[in-house]
Every structure is written in C-alpha cells, then in structure tokens.
Amino acid sequence: MSKFGELIDVKIPVLLDFFTEWNEQSTAMHAVLRDVAAALGDKAKVIKIDVDKNKDLAEALRIKGLPTLIIYKEGEMKWRQSGEQDANTLIGLIQEYI
C-alpha cells in the first residue's frame, strides 16, 4: 500500500483507471486513456491498475463497478466515477486540477 501512497502523493493530477482484462467496458477505455495521456503529456499521470492483480487495493478503495476512474492530486481524492467516460470529459476534469 505504501507504493500506492507514492503514486498519488504528487503535485500533478493522477488519473487511476481500475480495470480488468475480462470486462468489456474496461478494455474499451484503453484507447480513451491513451488519448488522455497523449493530450496531457507531463501535466498529469494516467495509471492503469488491474483489479485482479491488486485485490487488496481495490477492496480498500471499495471498487465495485468497472471501470472505476479516480483523480488524485497531492494524495487527496478529487473525483471518482464508475463506468466509461470519453476522452474530452476526462481531459476537462483533469485540467481543473493542473
């Protein structure tokens, strides 16, 4: 869990995508997240977290629906939503915290 703290306790916004390979909505988000990461460059981080490989973290954060997207800045959760989102919406949300 300490590594998770290091991931989210940074000055730039961090978008976490909790997904699984067997969930269609999760895999549909892969291309969207690539676009978001490309658009924001080094102003934000986009990190994908496989729920099947990180069960303890998913339970600690009460991840129920997939995909679940969470924005953190300086260790604090700023936004959270389950379900698919489009790239422009995510970019706009993240830019509020840059």
Secondary structure as the mmCIF struct_conf table of DSSP 4:
data_model
#
loop_
_struct_conf.conf_type_id
_struct_conf.id
_struct_conf.beg_label_comp_id
_struct_conf.beg_label_asym_id
_struct_conf.beg_label_seq_id
_struct_conf.end_label_comp_id
_struct_conf.end_label_asym_id
_struct_conf.end_label_seq_id
HELX_RH_AL_P HELX_RH_AL_P1 SER A 2 ILE A 8
BEND BEND1 VAL A 10 ILE A 12
STRN STRN1 VAL A 14 PHE A 19
TURN_TY1_P TURN_TY1_P1 GLU A 21 TRP A 22
HELX_RH_AL_P HELX_RH_AL_P2 GLU A 24 LEU A 40
HELX_RH_3T_P HELX_RH_3T_P1 GLY A 41 LYS A 43
BEND BEND2 ALA A 44 ALA A 44
STRN STRN2 LYS A 45 ASP A 50
TURN_TY1_P TURN_TY1_P2 VAL A 51 LYS A 53
HELX_RH_AL_P HELX_RH_AL_P3 LYS A 55 ALA A 60
TURN_TY1_P TURN_TY1_P3 LEU A 61 ARG A 62
BEND BEND3 GLY A 65 PRO A 67
STRN STRN3 THR A 68 LYS A 73
TURN_TY1_P TURN_TY1_P4 GLU A 74 GLY A 75
STRN STRN4 GLU A 76 SER A 82
BEND BEND4 GLY A 83 GLY A 83
HELX_RH_AL_P HELX_RH_AL_P4 ALA A 87 GLN A 95
TURN_TY1_P TURN_TY1_P5 GLU A 96 TYR A 97
#
